[in-house]
Amino acid sequence: MEQSIRETCEIRKWTLWAVNVRTNHVHVVVTADSKPERVLNAFKANATRKLTEAKARLSKTWSRGGSKRYLWTEEQLLGAIAYVQYDQEEPLDD
């Protein structure tokens, strides 16, 4: 999942500030030249493609929607990065 997010950002020239993949959700902080809905859809589409290629069992993979917050200041950006990197549960083993 994380690799598909990184690839999406690289292909679309988006700046990935932080990513944290959990068992049932993902946190991403990104600077993009697209609306948040398009960013979220791109992440979901690429991740779904990767899961399908890996022959993963897919049931209901994605919930509808997702949080799409704008970060207007450097303070907000740094706060979001810290939240994603440090305010989650224990890291998941690869």
N, C-alpha and C positions, 0 to 999 in steps of 0.2 A: 504494500500500500504506500509506504513512504517513498519508495523508488518511483512509483507512478506519479506522485505529486511532484517530486523533484524533476522528473522528465517533462511534465506538463509545463512547469515554470521555465525550464530551459528552452523548450520549443517555442513558447510564447513570449519569451524575453521578460518574464515577470520576476521580481525580486522576492525570493523566499527568505523570510526572516526567522521563522520558527515552524516546526512541525512536531506533533506528538500524536502517534497512532496508539489508540487504546483498543481494547477488545470489542467495544461496541460503539465507538465514535472516534472522530479525528479532530484535532485542533490544528489550524494552519493560520499563520500570519503572513500575508503576502501584499506586495505593492504591485498593482496591475493597471493596465490602461483600459480596462473593461469594467462593466458594472458587476457588482458582487454576484448577482444571479448567474451571469455568464461564467464567472470564475468558478463558482461552485459546480455548475453543470459540467465544465471542462474537467474538473478534478474527478467527479463521479463517472463521467464517460470513460476517461482513460483508465481509472482504477477497475471499472467493470470489464473493460477490454482485457486488461492484464489478468484478472481473475478468471475470465473465460478461457484465455490462452493457457493458463495453468490448470485448467480443468477442475477448478474449485467448484464445490457444490454451492450453488446459489439458490437461496430461497428468497426471502424479501431482503434484498441487499441494502437498500437505502430508504431512509424515512423521507417523507415529503418535506421540502424546505431545508432549513439549516440557518444558523446564525450568520448574518452578513453585515457586520458592523463596519462603519467608516471610522478610521482613526485620523483625526484632523491635526493633532499636534505630536511633536516628538515625545512628549511625556506619555500620551496615550499609546503610541507605538511601543515605547519601552515597557510600559505596563503590560500590554498584551503579550509581548515577547516573554517577559518574566512569568506571567501567568501560564503560558503554554509550556515553558521549559521547566518551571520549578513548582508550580502549584497543582500538580496532578498527583495521582497515586504513585506508588513505586514504579520505576521503569519496568517495562515488559522485556523479558529475555527474547532474543532473536532465535 
